[in-house]
Amino acid sequence: MLNYSEIDSILRALVEPTRRQILERLSRGPATVSQLADPFGMTFAAVLQHLQALEACGLIRSEKIGRVRTCRIEPGGLAPLADWIAERRIPAERHLDRLGEVLAETDPSPKGQSPKKNQQKDEQT
């Protein structure tokens, strides 16, 4: 059973472009908060708020050693969202497959011939 509050918190975290950029950076490997803050031109406190939101929903984890806090991607953090998407994708794909079958059954052109070839034959006669 899917936990919708978990999915909601992940989506709320991902709606913010800065958080997505932080995740993108962390996908290349762990980074300190200072390294993550450098490209954004915002206060250290603002970056910490973004990191707290990402950590609260389970997308990243951080570890403080001395005065240095290092962040990294949490393996499986996106799994609840991926599961939710997969549950909706499979029925949608079945509907599209069925639509393709129906369209193929109602196609007036003979098998193996494209409609352009049929049109060219009709124009010649």
QUIDACOR-V227566 format. One line per field, one symbol per residue. phi: phi as a letter, one per 30 degrees, with the letter a starting at -180 (. if undefined). psi: psi as a letter, one per 30 degrees, with the letter a starting at -180 (. if undefined). burial: I if it has 24 or more other ideal C-beta (glycine too) atoms within 12 Angstrom, else O. Layout:
BEGIN
phi->???
psi->???
burial->???
END
This chain:
BEGIN
phi->.dcddddeddddddddeddddddeddddkebddddddedcibdeddddddddddddcidbbbbcbicccccbdceidceedddddddcdddddddddddddddddcddddeicdedddddddddc
psi->kkjfeeeeeeeeeffkeeeeeeeeeffflllleeeefeffhlleeeeeeeeeeeeeggflllkkjbgkkkllkjkgefeeeeeeeeffeeeeeeeeeeeeeeeeegjfklkfkleeeeeeeeef.
burial->OOOOOIIOOIOOIIOOOIIOOIIOIIOOOOIIIOOIIOOIOOOOOOIIOIIOIIIOIIIIOIOOOOOOIOIIIIOOIIOIIOOOOOOOOOOOOOOOOOOOOOOOOOOOOOOOOOOOOOOOOOOOO
END
